[in-house]
Amino acid sequence: MSRIHVLHENEEWVLPLRAAFERRGLPYAEWFLDEATVALDALPPHGLFYNRMSASSHTRGHRFAPEATRATLQWLELHGRRVVNGSRAIALEVDKLGQYAALRAAGIPTPRSVAAVGRAQVLEAARRFGEWPLILKPNRGGKGLGVRLVHSPAAVEEALDDPEAAPLDGIWLVQQYVEAPEPFITRLEFIGGRFHYAVRVDTSAGFELCPADVCELPDAGGTRRLADGAFCPTGPDGAADAAAATPATVPAAKFRIVYGFRHALISRLERFLAAHGIEVAGVEFIVDRHGQPFVYDINTNTNYNADAEARARQGNPGFEGGMERLAGFLGEELGRLSAEAA
């Protein structure tokens, strides 16, 4: 029987989607891809394949899960299977510089960034950047690990001395520090390639990977360390990655779904996502003091804050949560495939 196949490496993230499938009576299967064997000549099963792999899988002991998933996706695409968030999506998920290059090519503003490989090169790039403070972060990290706001070359050296902060791919990003007039960022949720809703995230207590002035926590030695998973609009408790959620430190009220949100970025991002084969995403942007928006993160593995959705539902009984809409979209696509096969 044709079904929805969910590719992932974190069962906690699949629980709400699984419940949504069961409420709709949709057939599904789960592929846990912390490891994999891919034979290109073998025929994949029929059905719809949804890639839910995360760049932070290594923080849960699944170092090569994205690579295993990418190989699997390439195999599925070779045999013409319908894939939601295919190999191009996962390539961008684990490559911040790739995200920025693709966004800039589409005319979408991002923070000024310089990539550097090697300790001496990172230090020189920071010195030449021309403005302090600046953001130093791994090109491929996860949950905000290694992301810091630094005020001097000495602080850069200190950051480079932390082995836990080292990027998996060896690429450091020296990035523009965006100063926001208000302590919040906006996360745009897209499902089926279309804008679903916006979340306003209060960053007054810190925010992972956000380049705003309110997005850091004090650290010793003259460095300001960005909150490592302190809060992110993902997971049931609002923490970055459900496995690291800490509801005591991350009040769900920090997240508010904005009704009737409109922004010029939405249509541009819909076109961008379509051009890169990304159908499900959470895109984060920040606005500086001059009203200029900067897109700084594309999450092709996205979750939804359950408490924020519950509050939104109280004011609007017709409100459809992210996982419900996602299950509906995947069910519609499965139905279309079944009809074509018949």
N, C-alpha and C positions, 0 to 999 in steps of 0.2 A: 504494500500500500504506500502511496506517495505521502510524504510527511515533511514537516519542518525540522531540519537538522541544525542544532545550535552548537557552534564551535566555541569552546571556552576553556578556562583553566581555574575558575573560581566559582565553586558551587553556590556560595552565598549570594553572588550577583544574579544567579539564574532563578532563585526561589520566587521572586515576584513575577517574573516572566512565565515561569512554570504554572503558577496559580492562574495567571491571565489566560494561558492556553487552555487550562482545564475548565475555566468558567465558560469558555467559548466552544468547548468540545473539539479542539483542534488536535490532530495527531502530531506528535513531535518525538524527537530523539535527541540525546545530548552526546556530543563528542568531546571528551576531556582530553585536551591536546597538550599536556606537559611534555610528552614525547610522541613520536610518530614514525611510521614506516610508510613511504609513498612509492608505489609501483606505477609508473606512468601508463603502462599498458593495461592495467586493471580497470574495469568499468566501475565507476562510482554508482551508488544506489540512486534511484530517481527521487526527485523532490526538490525542495527549496532549502538552500544553505545560508544560514545567517552567521556571519563572523562576529564574535563577541570577545575577541582576544584583546588583552590589555598590555600597554607598554610597561606597566609596573609588575608584570608577572614574576620577575626575578626577585622581588621583595617577598614573595611567598614561596621561594625555593624552586621556581619553575623558570630557570635562566633562559632556556632555549624554546620556550613555548611559542613566542612570536615567529621564530624561524620555522618551527614545526608546522605552525598554522599557515604561514606563507607558502610553504611547499605543498601543503594540502590544498590550498586555494588554487595554486597554479595547476594542480592535477585536475581539480573540478572544472576549472575554466577551459582546460585543454579538451575536455569531453563535453563541453557545451552546457554544463549544469547552471541553473539559475542561482547566482550568488549575490547576497546582499552584503555590501561592504567587502569587496573582493581584494585581490592582491595589491592593487594601487592604494586602497584605503589603509591596509596594514603597513604599507611602506611609509606612508605619511604619519601614521600613529607613532612610530618609533623614531621619527626624524624631525626634530623641531626646525632645523635649518631648511630641510626640504619643504616643510609647511610654509615658512616665510618666503622662500624663493617662489613657490607656486602662488601664494597670495599676492606677492608683489607683481608677478607676471600678469596677474589678473587685475592689477590696478587697485588692490585692496591694501590700505596702509597697515604696516606692522612696525614695531619698535626697531630702530636702527640696531643692527647686529653685526658682529664680526666673529667668524669661526676661527679657532686656533687649535692646533695639535702640537703638544709638547710644552713643557713647563716654561721654557724661555720664550716661546712664541706667545703663550697666554699672557705672561707678564708684559711683554713688549706691546701686545695688542691693547692691553689695559692702559698702559702709559700713553699710547698714541691716540686713544679714543677721544681725548679732548674734553671730557667732562666727568666730574665726580659729584655725587656718588654714581655708581653704575651697578648693573645687575650682572652677576656671574652665575652661570648655570650650565649643567650638562646638556648636551644635545639630546642624548638618550639617557633619561634617568627614571623617574617614577615616584609618585606621591610627594613631589617637592624636594626629594633628597638632593642635597648639594646646591640648592638655589639660595644665593645670598645677595644682600645689598651691601656693597663694599665702598669704603670711603677713601682708600689709599692703596698704593702698591703693596705696603706691608700687609694689609688686610687680604689682598689677593693671594699673597704668598701663604698666609695662614690657611686660607680656604683650600689651596692646592695641596697642603700638607695633610688634609683629612682624607684617608684612604677610602672611607665610606662614601665620600662625595664624588669620587671619580666617575666620569661618564663611561658607560659600557662600551661605547664605540670610540673612545679616546678624544672626542671632539668637545671642546669647551666653547660656550657662547659668551662673548662680552657684549652686553646689551644695554641700550638706552634705559635710563630710569625715568619712567613716566609719572609725573606728579599730578594727581587728580585733585580737583577742588572739593570733592565729596567722597566719603569713605565707602564706596561701593563699586562693584563691577557688574556687568550684565552678561548673563549666559543665555544664548539663544539655542533652543532645542529644535532640531529638525528630524522629522520622521517621514520616510518615503520621499526624501528629498525636498519636503515642504516644511515651512516654518510652522511649529506647533504652538509654542509659547515661550515667553521670556521669564527669566528669574533674576530678580535684583538681589545681589549678595552683599550683605553688610560686611565690610572688611575692617571695621574699626578695631577688631581684636586679632587681626592677622588673616592672611589668605595665602594658600600655597600657590606659588608660581606667579602671583600677581605683581606687576612692576610698579605699583603705586606706592606713594610715600607712607601709607598707613598699613602696609602689608608686611611688616617685618617684626621679628621678636628680638629682644636684646640678647647679645651673646658676648662672651668674654673676648678681650683682646682687640677691641676696636672694630669688630665686625658686627653687622646686623644680619642675623640668619633669618631667612623667610620661614614661616611656619611650615614645619614638616608634617603635612597632612592635618594641620590645625583646623582648617575647614575648607570644604569643597562641596559644591552642590550635588554630591553624589552619595548614594547609599542611604539607608533608612534613617541614620542619625546625623546626616549632613557631613560626615567625615570623609576625607579622601580615602577611597577604597574601603569597602564594607569591613574587611578583615581588621582594619586599624581604627574603626569607628569608636569614638569616645563621647557618648552623649553628655557626660558631665561637663565637658569642656567646650561642646559645640551645640549651643541651643539652636533648635530647629527654627526659631523665630528669626534667625539671621537670614533666612531665605524667604523671599516673597515673590509669588507669581504675579506678574504685572498684566492686568487685563488691557486689551486693546493696544498692546505695544506696537509702535510703528518706528521704523528707522530705515534710512536709505541703504544700510548694509544688508538688510534682509534679502532683497531681490538679487543683489550682487552675490551674496553668499549662496543662494539657491542655484544660481548659474555656475558658480565655482564648484560646488559639490557635485552637480551633474556632470561637469567636465572631467571630474576625477573619480567618477564611479562611487561616490560616497552617498549613501541613502539615509543613514542614521548617524547623527553627530550632535555634539554639544560644542558650540563655538563661543569663546569668551573674548570680550573686548572691554577696553577701558577708555574713558574720555579724559583728555588732559584739560588744563586750565583755559585753553583757547577753544575748547569745544571740538577738538580733533579726536576722532576715534582711532584706536589702534587695536587690531586683532592680534592677540598674543598666544592663543592656544586653540587647537582643533582636537577634540576628543572623539575619535570614531568608536570608542567604547564608552557609552554614556549610560548613566543611571539617572534616577529622578528622586527628588526629596519627597518622601511619603508624607511627612507632616505638613510641608508647604502645600502639597496637593490637597490634603484634607481640609486645610483652611480655605483654599480656593474653592473647594466644592461646597463649603458652607454658604458662600455668597452667590454661588452659581450652580444649581442642581444639575445642569446639563454639562458641567465641566467633565472632560475626559482626561484621565491621568495619562502620563507618558507610557507606562507599561501596557495599559489597555489599548492605547492607540497603536503602539508597536505591535502587539499581538494581533490587532485588527488588520494592520497593514500586511503583516506576514501571512495572515489567513487569507486575505484578498489575493495576494500573489500566488499562494498555493492553489487557491480555487481557479485562478486564471491558467496556471500550468495544467491542472487536471482537465479543464475544459479543452485546452489545446490538444492534450493527449487523446481525449475522447473523440 
